[in-house]
Amino acid sequence: MIDKNYEPSSVEGRIYEAWLKAKAFEAGAGAKEGADSFSIVIPPPNVTGVLHVGHALNNTLQDIMIRFERMRGKNVLWQPGTDHAGIATQMIVERKLMENQLPSRREMGREAFLERVWEWKEESGGKIMGQLRRLGASCDWSRERFTMDEGLSRAVLEVFVKLHKEGLIYRAKRLVNWHPGLQTAISDLEVENIEVNGHMWHLRYPVEGTDETIVVATTRPETMLGDTAVAVHPEDERYTHLIGKKVRLPLTGRLIPIVADEHADPEQGSGAVKITPAHDFNDFQVGLRHDLEQINIFTVDAKINENAPEAYQGLDRFDARKQVVADLDELGALVRIEDKVISVPHDEKTKMVVIEPYLTDQWFVDAETLAKPAIASIREGRTKFVPKNWENTYFAWMENIQPWCVSRQLWWGHQIPAWYGPDGTVFVEMTEDEALAAAEKHYGKAVELTRDEDVLDTWFSSALWAFSTLGWPDDTEELKTYFPTSVLVTGFDIIFFWVARMMMMSLHFLGKEPFETVYVHALVRDEHGQKMSKTKGNVIDPLDLVDTYGADATRFTLAAMAAQGRDLRLSMSRVEGYRNFVTKLWNAARFLDINQCARVDGFDPKSVALPVNKWIIGATERAVAAVTAGITEHKFNEAANAAYDFVWGTFCDWYVELTKPILSGEDEAARDETRASAAYALDEILKLLHPFMPFVTEELWAQVAGARHDTMLVLADWPQAAGLEDADADAEIEWIIALISGVRSVRAEMNVPAGARIPLVITGAEDATRQRVKDNEALIERLARLESVTFADDVPPSSAQLVLGEATVCLPLAGVIDIDAERTRLEKEIAKIEDEAARIEKKLGNEQFIAKAPEAVVEEQRSRLADLNERKSRTEAAMARLG
């Protein structure tokens, strides 16, 4: 007997352990002989990470596909693992050293510090993988990888060394995003541009040998100490006579040229711009075009260095800013200060540290060369984006790609395999012994080498993820079987940082695209459409949802809302609604269990005779087709909603109701057929819902009466039935449902007392309709709460009416309700709706309201207006029925 209530907290852990014990998630589990492979590599979460709602969506969608394809008999692998998260992990361990008053990283030295990091990783890292288990993720945990494990580290070395020998990795002095606090280069993804109230300082530079001056503007006046030119547009008539002349840089006395460059916009400010190649990305490019000197005025911790006048040396950049402005003002070189909202790059994690463009020696990948085949792969359709519009984002980045800085001034990570000789010659090899041998050959004698202290950007190792996790550079069976992978599920923000780089590396080293499809999921926002953030206090923790509503309801909510290209608006009410769906399924299964609806071996769904059973079997087939299409086309919301509509509306509501008289009746043959049909349909429903709601379906699969399944549901076959639809049975049952639904609607609209049994009169009925009533009269009377069902030639007076096919269905209401009073009530209701709708229409017609009101408020008003219009239509229809 199925338990009365379903308690997720007491079931989910037990079922998950049962799956693990059965090795149900391991590569190839349940695969049919000779089956095609289907593989996904999990986007490796940071080893420091915890599950957030974006992870929950991403991994739910992956798990839906994995469970679905496993049930379809494919050779499935879902490859899990974590990323070593260089900066985040090092920050955590350094902070713990400080909190425990232990020696700092530099005090203890590199080797001892890395031992501390590995200790932390083993004790505290990777919590998110356990959290994914709570969500029901069916990864092959026996194959879990880590970007710093031995195999993946070997792959990283192999790639770096080969790319260097091919001339595709090189060392150069270029501008990078520099974190003065951590004293390392960081990626664009680790930079967040934040708008702040700032200033624009307008500075006057005197033109040497003339009485003229030229005015430039800057938001970072301290960088003028490193200016090496002033640029004007070549066609700006105000300045053409000055091109080639020089200005004397205030405070430094240095002469710098006036150059013609299209970077200067005549429409912006004075049309002249200061050029500081060592401290601005655009200026760096201008400097390259005009062979300008690159003067770095900052130390690694963003203090003024020896390249600036002595008065400023040692000052913090912001203290130097104040001093520079004061000194310029005293010189008369400060024209004016303009208040301005400016975008300032900050450390994405803390939002506290301002990031500097900084000129430094780093290792770079020739991304432009590697990008060309990766661009062609998308253009030629060998890999496709879903939704397709994300291709444009991919092309925009890839076709304007810059050299990729892959070095980081950290200790935690893959140390760059480069050693320097006494004269600075670099030797890049797999091991130190190989580097020493190469150096001895180069110098003609043995020499001491010094290893590069930098480590590689974590995106470098994750770029190899699709094939390094499968054993590359060895030619493993896993690599042969599961590469290229089938689908990559990712967020749009890492299309360039991860997706594009995996494309580049896979094509270069294996000659194949790493995946067939890239599914880009949308953002999960709060119920008002706002982006979730800790500062707003609107963050939803998916583990809280799992604790409160269960993993199944949480997963189903995310899937049901995952429309392609549309952000999700997550609210507690939606999750609660799908928890009710879990309960609805459980109660329906329990009802069948109580009524001995047991699975019958050898049951042939084509053999049933009763229309209601033919109808549910045909409806099940249609649901299977709809869910299958939704998942295979990555329309997860359509798949989930098709399953929901069928299970709740068709099966739990109508089929259960329509079969109650049969299950409690005296016709033994009809009862047995209905029990078998109901059990068959429930089995198919559990299969259909399993990818979305794995826990409750697995529990019911084991508990339902007469369950004699030879496998766990996770390894059961996906429904394959075809040719089960019966048009005549469908027409009959759908007619009955439409009749009962219509009568119920009329009763509700007309305020007919719930307990009142009223007559029903049908006019204009043809033979088929009369036969349907005859065959199902008792059922119709019970479910529609009718006194009787009769046929007539004319519509009875004071009847509410609805049209059903060729017939008119009439409910004589005289004596049941006060017709005149009901008409008056409906008229008042319509007037009230019209007044409220008019107020909202006026508000929505106000351009100022649309412009100033938050998007969520405007959307709420539009939604209210739509609801009012729908209510008005229903109320007017009710009026019309009164005549």
N, C-alpha and C positions, 0 to 999 in steps of 0.2 A: 504494500500500500504506500502510495506517495505521501510524504509528509504534508501536513496541512499548510504550512507556510514555507517559503523559500528564504533562507537566511544566507546571503552571499558570504558573510564572514566565516561561517562554519563550513562552507563548501569549497571555496576557491583554492585555498592552500592545499587541501586534501587532493583535489582533482589535479592540480598542477604537479604535485609529487607523483601521482599515478601516471601522468603523461611521461614524466622523466624516467620513472621506473620502467615503463614500457618502451623507452627509447623512441618515442613517437616523433620526436623532432629531429632526429639524426638524419644526415644526408641520405636521400634515397628511401627513407622509411615509407612503406606502403606503395612504392613505385611498381607499376606493371612492367613485365619483362619487355625490354626494348623501348621503353617510354622515352619521350623527349625530356630534356632537362629544363628546369625552370629555376633560376637562381637570382637572389638579391643580396647585395652587400649592404649591411646596415650602415647608414652614415655614422661614423664612429663618434659617439659623444665623448666630451672631455672626461678624462679620468677623475677630474675634480667636480664633475657636474652632478646635478640632481634633476630629477624628472620635472619638466615644466609642461605646460599645456601644448606647446608646439611639438615637443618630443612625443607627447601622447598621441596627437593627431598623426604625426609622421609614422610612428611605429604601428599604430592601429591600422592604417591603410596598407602598410607592408604586410602585416599579419593576416589581413583579410585575403590578400592575393596569395600568400604562402599557403594558408589553410585550404583555400579554394583549389589551388593547383595540386596540392597534395592529395585532396579527395578526388581530383580528376585523374589520379594515377600517374602523374608526372614524377620524374626524378628530381626532387626538390631539395634545394639548399638555401637556407637563410643564414648567411655568415655574420656572426656578431663580433664585436670587439670595441676597444676604446682607444682614444688618442691620448698621447702623453701630455698634451697641453702645456708646452714649454713655459710660457710666461706665467700662466695661472698657477701651475704646480709649484714653480720656483717661488712665487710670491707667498703661497700658503706656507711652505716649509720655512722660508726666511722669517715670516711673521711668527711662527711657532717658536723658532729659536729665540726671537726677541722676547716673546711673552714668558718663556721659561728661563730668561736671563742666561742663555747659553752663548758661547762664542758665535760671532757672526759668520756668514758664508766665507768672507775673505780671511777671517781670522783662523778658521779651521782648515781652509784649503779645499781644493776642488774634489779630491778623492773622498775625503771625510764627509763633505757636504753631499755628494752624490749618494753615499751610503745612507745618509739620513733621508734623502728623497725616496730611495727604494724602500726603506722601512715604512715611510708614510704611505707609499703606494700599496704595499702589501696589507697594511693595517686599516687604512681609511679610504683608499682610492677605489673607484669603480662601484660606488654605491648605486649608481644609476642602473647598472645591469640587474641588480636585485629588484629595483623598482619596476623595471620592464617586465620582470617575471610576474609581479603583482598585476600588471595590466593584461597578462595572458600571452605575452610574446612567445611564439613557438620557434625561437632560434635554435640552431644546432649548437648548444652550449659546450659540447665536447670539443668544438673547433674554435673556441673563443680566442681572439688574437689581441695583441697590444702593439702599438706602433714602435715600441722600444724592445720588443722581444727579439730573441736571437735571429730568427728567420727573417723578420721584417727589417731588422737592422742590416743584415747582409744584403738585402735587396736595395736598401737605400744607398749603401756604399757602392754597389755595382752600378747603379744608375748615375750617381755623381761622377764616378771615375770615368765611365764611358762617355758621358756628355762632355766632360772636360777634355778628354782625348779627341773628341770630335769637334772641339772648338765651340761647343754650345753652352759651356759654362766657363766663365772668366771672372777675373777680379778687376774691379775698376773703381775709380773715385766718382761717385755720383750723389745726387741728393736723395735722401730717404726720409721717411717719417721717423723722427727721433723722440724717444721717451726719456726726458732728462732725469726722471726719478729712477727708472730701471736702468738707464744708460745703455739702451739697446735700440736697434732699428725695430720697427713694428710694421705690420701689414696695414693696408687701407681699411680692412675689416675691423681692425682694433682701434680705429680712429672714428670718433663721432663729432661731427660739426654741430656746435651748439650756438644758437643765436643769443648774443648778449648785448647789453647797452654799452657801446664803446665810443671811440672818437676817430675822426679822420684829421690828421695834422697836415696842414698845408705849409710846405717849406719852400724858401726862395734860395736858389743856387745862382751865384753870379757867373755870367759868361765871360771867360778869360779874354782880355784884350778889347772888351767893349764896355759900354755903360748898361748893357741889357742884363736882365736876370730871367731865369726860367723857373716857374713854380711847379712843384710836384706835390703829390698827396700820398700819404701812407697811413695805415692803421698800426704800424710797428716802427715808430720813429727811431728806435735804437738800432735797427738794421741799417740805417743810413751810414753808419760807421764802416760798413762793408760794401757800399755802393761802388760800382766800377763803370757806370755809364748812366746817361739819361737817354731815353728813347722817345722819338716822335714819329708820327705816321709820315711816310715818304711823300704823301700828297697833301699834307696839312700846310697850307700856304703861310700860316703864321710862323712856321719854323723852318721852312726849306732853306732859308739863308743861313741858318745856324748849323745845319748838318755838317759834320766834320770838324766843327769847332769844339772847344772844351769848356767845361765848367770847373770851378774850384770848389771842391767839396768842403762845406763848412765843418769846423771842429777838427778836421784832419789836415786840411790844406792840400790834399791830393788833387791833381788834375785828372779829370775823367772825361771821355769823349761823349759828344751828342751823336747818336746813331739813328738811322732811319729804319724803322721796323714796324710791320703791320700789327704787332702786338699792342702798340699805342693806339687807343681809340679816340679820334678827334671829338667824339660826342660826350666823352666822359671827362669830367673835371676840366683841367687846363689843357688836356690833350697830350701832356707830357708825363712820362712815368719814370720813376727812379728804377734802376736795374741793379739788383743784388743777387748775382748768380749763385752764391753759396747759401742763400736763405729763402729762396722762393722758387717753386717748381717752374712757373712760367718764365721767370727771369733766367733760370738755368738754361732753358732752351734758347732764349735770346742771346745769352752769353756764348753758347756754342755757335750760333749763326754768325756772330761778330768777333769770335776769338777773344772774348773779354777775360780779364783776370778774374779768378774765383777766390775771393778773400773770405775765409771763415773767421768770424769774430767771437764764436762761442766755444767754451769748453764742453766736455761731455755732460756736465751737470748744468748747462745753460748759464754759465757766468761769462763775463767778458774776458777774452784772452789777450795775449800779447800782440795780436794784430791790430788792436785798437789803440788810440792814444792812452798814455799811462794813467791819466785821470780817471779812466773808466775801468781799468783792468781789475778783475776780482769782484766787480759788482754783479749781483744777480740781475738777470735780464730785465726784470720789471723795475728794480731800483735804477738800473742804467737808463731805462726809458724816461723816468722822471728827471734824471740829471741831464740827459741829452736835450729834452724839451726845454728845461730851464736855461741851459747854456745857449741853445739856438735863439731863445727869446731875448736873452741878453745881447746876442750878436745882431739882433734885428732880422734874423733869418726865419723866424716863425711868423707866418702871415696870419693864420687864424686857426682855431680849433673848432671842428664841426662835430656836433653830437650825431651819432650814427649807430644804428643797429647793425652789428657785424657778425659774421659767422666765424667762430674760432674753433680750431681742431682740438679736441680733448681726448684723453685716454678713455676709451669706450667703457672700460670696466668701472673705474672710480668716478668718472666725470669731473675729476678734480685737477688733473695735471694737464697743462697746455702742451700740445705736441709741437715740436719745431721741425721745419724742413732743415736738414743738416747735411753738410757735405762731408762724406767719409768714405773710406775704402771698404767695399763690401763685395760679396760674391753675387754674381748675376747669371741668370739663365737667359739665353737668346730666345725669348718667348715668341718673337715675331716669326722666326723660322719654324718653330714647333707648331705655331698656331695655324699655318696654312693648310696642312692636311685635316686638322680638326674643323676648320671652317668648311672645307669641302664635304666632310662627312655629313654635316647638317644640310648643306645646300643640296646635296645629291640624295638625301633621304635615307641614308644608311642608319642614321640615328634620328629619331623624331622627338620633338618636345610636345608634351601635352600639359596645358593648352598650347597650341601652336604659336600664339603671339609671343611666347617667351623666347622664340628664336631671334626675334628682333633685339632683345636685350643681349643675348649671346653674341650676335654679330656686332653690335655696337661696341662691345668690349673687345672682342677678338680682332676686329679690323682696325682698332686704334691702340693695339697692345703696346706696352712699354716693357723694357727689360725687367725681369722679375728678380727682385732682391731676395735671396734665399738664405742669407747669413743673419744670425742673431747673436748679440753679445751676452749670451747666457751660458750657464753650465749644464742645465738640464736639457738634454736633447741629443740628437746624433751629432757628435763632434765631427767637424769637417775633416775629411781625410787628406789634409794638405800639410806638407812639412816645408820649412824654409831653410835654405842653405845660408852660409856665412854672408853671402852677398845679396841675399834676398830672393834668389832663384827659388821658385816654388816647384815642389814635386808632389803630384796628386796620384796616390796609389791606394790599393785596398788595405795594405798593412804597412807598419813602420819599417819592417824588414825590406819590403819591396821598394819603399821610398829611399832607404839607405843605399840599396843596390843601385837605384837609378841615379842617386847623387854621386856615388863613387864613379859610375860610368861617366857622368857629366864633368866632374872635377878631376878625374884621373887618380883619385885617392879617396880614402875614407874620410868623411867629415861628420861633425855633429850637426844634427838637424833640430829645429824647434817646431813643434806642432802648432798649427793654427788653433787658437783657443775658442773660436766661435763655434756655435752649433747651427744646425739647419732649421729653417722655418718649419713649423709643424705641417704647413700645407704641402711641403715637399714630400714628406713621407706619406701623407694621406692621399697624394696624387697617385700613388702606386697601389692604393688599397684594393682596387678591383682585381688585381692579379697577384700582388705580393701575399695576400691572405690565402691564396690557393697554392702557395708553394714556390712561385717564381723567385729566383731564376732557375730552379730545378724544373724539369719537364715532368710534372706530376700528373697522376690520373685525374685529380681534382681539376687541375688547370685544363686538361683536355675535355673534361665533362661539363664543367660549369662556366667556362669562359668562352665567349663573351657572356656576361650576365644578361638577364632578361629585362629588368626594370630597375631604374634608380628613382627613389622617392626622396625629394629634397625640397627645401625652401628656396625662394627666389633669390635670397640675399647671398647665397654662395654659388650661384651659377658660374660666376667667373672664378672665384677662389678655389672651388673644388671641382665642379662638373667639367669646366673647360680644361683644367689642368690634368684631370684623369683622362680626358679625351686625348690631350697632347701626349702624355706619357705612354698610354696604351698603344696608340698608333705608332709611336716611334719605336717602342721596344717589342711589341708583339704583332704589329701590322694590322691590328683589328681595333674596332671601336669597343670600348669597355661595356657598353650596354646598348640594347635595341631601342629602349624608350626611356625618356627622362620625364617623369611625372612631377610637375611643380605644384605643390599644394599652396593654398592661400594662408593668410594670417588668421589666427584665432583672436577675435576682439571680444570686448565685453558686450553685454546685451544692448548697450547704447551705440555700439559701433566704434567705441574708443579703443585705441591701442592699449594693451595691458602694460602697466608699469608699477613698480613699487612706490614711486612718488605719488601716483594717483590713488594708490590703495585699492586698485581694482583687479589685482592679480588673482587668478583662480588656480589653485593647486590641484592638479589631477588626482593626487593621492587622497586629498580630502574628499573628492568626488567618489573615489573608489571606496573609501571608508564609509561614506554616508549612503551611497546609492548602489554600490557594487560595481565591479569592473565591467560587467555586461552592459549596464545602462550607460556608463561613461563611454564605452567604445561605440555603442550604437548611436549615441548622440553625435559624436564626432563624425561618424560615417554618414549619418543621415543629413548632416549639414555641409558635407564636403562637396559642394558644387564646383565644377571646374571654373577657375577664374573669379570666384566670388568669395570674399572674406567671410569667415564664420562669425556669427554673433552668438556667443555662448551665454546662456542664462541658466540659473538653477532650476527654473520651471521646466525647461526643455529636458534636462537630465531627469528630473522627477517624473516627467511624463513618460520617459522611456523606462524608468524603473517600474512604472505602472504597467508598461507593456510586458516586462519580464513577469510580473505578477499575473497578468492576464493569461499569458502562455502557460504558466504553472497551474493556474486554476482550471484551465481547459483540459490540460493533460490529466489533472487529478479527477475531473469529472469523467473523462473517458475511462480512467483506471477504476473508478468506483462502479462504472457501468460495464466492466469486464470487456472493454474494447482492446482485445489482445492481438498482437501480431500473429498472423496465420502463415505458416510455412507454405510456400508455393502459391500464395494468393495471386490471382490474376486480375489486375484492375480492369481488364477489358470484359470480365465476366459478369460485372454487376448489372442488375436489372432495374433497381429503383432510380427514378429520375434524380432524386436528391443526391444519391451516391455517384451517379454518372456525372452530375454537375460538379461535385467537389473534386472528383478525380481529374476532370478536364480543367478546372480552375487551378489545381495544383500544377498541372503541366504548363499552363500559361505563366504561373508564377516562377517556375523553374527557368523558363525561357527568358523572362524579364530580368531576373536576378543574374543569371549567367551573362546576359548581354551587358548589363550594367557593370559588372566586375571586369569583364574582358575589355570593355571600352573605357575603363577608368572613370566611369560615371558612378562613383560610389554612392552618392546621394540617391540616384535613381534606383540603384540596386536595393539599397536599404529601405527606401520608401515603398518599392514594389513588394518587398517581403512584409513590411509592416501592414500595408493595406490588405494584403491577402490574409495574413495570419490573424490580425485583429478583426477586420471587418467581415471577411468572407468566412473564415473558419471558426474563430472563437465566438463571434456574434451570431451569424446567420446559420452556419451549418449545425453548430451545437443546438441552437434553438429549434431548428427545423427537424432535428432527429430525436429530440426528447420524447415526443409521442411514440416514435418507433421503438426506442430503447426501453420504454416502459410499457409497451403494448403486448398483445398476446400473439402476434404473428411471429412465430419462431424463426422462420426463414428470413423474413425481413429484418428481424433483430440481429441474426447472425451475420447477414450480409453487411449491415450498417456497422456492427462492431468491427468487422474486418476492414471495411472501407475507412472508418475513422482512424483505426490503428495505422493503416497504410499511409493515410494523409499526414498523420502526426509524425511518422518516421521521416517522410519527405520534408516536412516543415523543420524538423530538428537539423536535418542536413543543410537545408537552405539557410538557416539562421546561424549555423555553427561558426562560419568565418567571422561573423559580426559579434555573436554572443556565445563564446565557446564554453563558458562554465555551466550555465543553466542548461544548455542543450546537452552537454555531456552527462550531467546529472540525471536529466529526464531519460536520456537514452538507456541509462542503466536501470532506472527505477520503474519505468512504465510497465503496466501489467503485462505479464507474459513475455517480457523482454528476453529474447533468445538470440541476441546479436553475437556474431562470431568475432567481432572486433570492437574496439573502442570507436566512438564516433569520430574522433580526430583522424582515424585511418579508414573510415567508411567510404564507400563509393559515392561520388556526387550523383544526384538523380539523373537518369538518362531516358526516362519514359517518353514515348512519342506516340501519336495517333490515338490518344485517349479522349479527345474532345467529342462530345455528342451535342450537336446543334439543337435537336429537339428538346433534350433534357435541359440544356442551358436556357433555352427560350422559356420553358415552363417555370423553372425555378426563379429566373430573373423577373418574370412577370409577377410571381407571388411576392417576391421581395419588394418590387416596385409598388404593388398594391398595399402591402402592409406598411411600408415606409410612408406612402402618400397619406394613408388614413391617419397614421400617427402624427404626421406634420399638421394635418388639418385639425385634429383634436387639440394639438398644442396651440396653434394659431388662434383658434376660436374659444380657447379657455374652457373646453369641455372637461367636466370633472373627471379625474383619473379613474374613479370607480364606476363611472356611468357606462353601461353597455347600451350601444345605440345600433339601430338597424342600418344596413347598407343596401342600397338599391343600385343595380347596374342596368344602364340602358344602352341600346345599340350593340349588344354583345353578339358576336358570331359564335359558331359551333365550338371552335377551339377554346375560346374564353369560357364558354359554359362548361365544357369538359374539365378545364383546369379547376374551376370552382367546385365542381362535383367531386373531383378526386381529392381536393385539399380543403374542403369546406370547414371541417372541424379545426384544422390547423390555422386557417385564416381567422376564424372567429376567436380562437384563443389568443393569438398573437396580436390581433388588432383590437381586442376587447369589444367584440361585436355581439349584438343580440341575435342577429340573423343576417343571411346574405340572400337576396332575392333579385329577380330580373323583372323589368317593366319596360313599357314602350315610351313612357313619358317621365320627365324629371319631376320628382315630388316637390311640392311647394316648400319654401324656406329651407332649401338644401344647399349645403356647401358642396362644390363639385370639383373634380379633377379628371383630366383626360388620360386614359391609359390605353394606348393602341387605338383600336377602332371604337372602343367603348368609353362611356362616360360613367364615372363612379360618383354616386350621390350619397350624401349623409344628411338625411332629414333631421334638422336640429330644432324644429319647433317643439316647445315643451322641454327641451333639454337645456337650451340657453335662451336668454332674452335677445332676440335678433336685433331689435332696434337699439338696445343698450350696447350690444357688441359692435354694431355699425358706428355708433357714436364714439365708442372707445377707440376703434381703429382710426377714425377720422382725426381724433385728438393726437393719437400716436404719430400719424403721418405729419401733422402740423408741427409737432414737437421735433421730429427728425429733421424736417425742412428748415426750421429755425436754427438748429444747431449746425447743420451742414452749411447754411448760408454764412454763419459766423466764421467757420473754418475756411470756407472758400474766399472770404474777404481777406482773412489773414494770409492765406497762401498767395493771394493776388497782390500783396504788398511787397514790392521789391526790397524795401528796407528790411522787412522781417526775414525774407529769404537770405539776404546778404549778411545780416548780423546774427541771426539765431544759430545756435549750434546745429550741426547736421542731424544729430539724434532727435532734437526737438522738432525740426522740420519734417523729418521722416515719420515721427509719431503723429503729427497733425495729418499728414497724407494718409497714414494708415487708418486713423479715426474717420476720416472722410470716406474712405473706401468702405469701412464697416457700416457707416450710416447709410450710404447708398444701397448697400446690400439689404440692410434692415428695411429700408423704404420699399424696395422691390418686393420683399416677402410680405410686407404689410399690405401693399396695394393688391397683391395677388389674393390675399385673404379677403379683402374688401370685395374684389371681383367675384369671389366664390359665393358671397352672400346675395349677389344679384342686385 
